[in-house]
Amino acid sequence: FVLSCWLVCHFASPTTSLLTRLLVIISFTLGFAGVALLPIDLTITTVYDQEDDVTISPNATYSPWLITYWSTFVLAWTILPVVRESLLSGRFTFRAKLYAGCRTAVKGYFFLSVLGLLSLLGMAVKLHQGFGGVVPVLMAMGNTYGLLLVSLLLGYGLVSVPTSLWRQANPGVELQRIRIMAAGADEQLFEAVWELQDIEQLIDDVSDAIGSSQRDNNNNNND
């Protein structure tokens, strides 16, 4: 938890909201908890296996595993999607943002449920074994997805992160790279400013049109 707080406070933008920082801290803490629990669980299990007279019972990491798993599940499939869609909704009030986020998340869950149900039916018909024969296929697909994701993240951590640290250790090379990136950032800023001006002009035109329409309606009512 302390490490998560330090990472968020050190790398987060000053304009990041407190809610976003809190959710990131909780997400990091749950991820680090899984990494910390795994070797402890393996050690306790190894000790139990070496003992002859021992009753089979959950070890000390059973409850922490349950808390970590279900907290991560609820956070990943309920809280984070709603918060992400709420922040990206473009609404101005908290109630409108929450409503838009929940609505978009429910639509996503509905499409995923329909797609999952159709996939289950298709695999059940293909395998000619009913839903019982689909479970091993789903387990294999889940394990494959997890292994691919771990390989991707582990490859990034073992290659890109050390390379980035090695590059940042040379101030001259890092300064040259930042200068090259600054030119692209300046061009993007220039385009964003022009786009903002176009949007402001469009808003002014719409506002003038609405005001003119209201004045015409008032004149017609007075007549």
Disulfide bonds with the S-S distance in Angstrom:
none
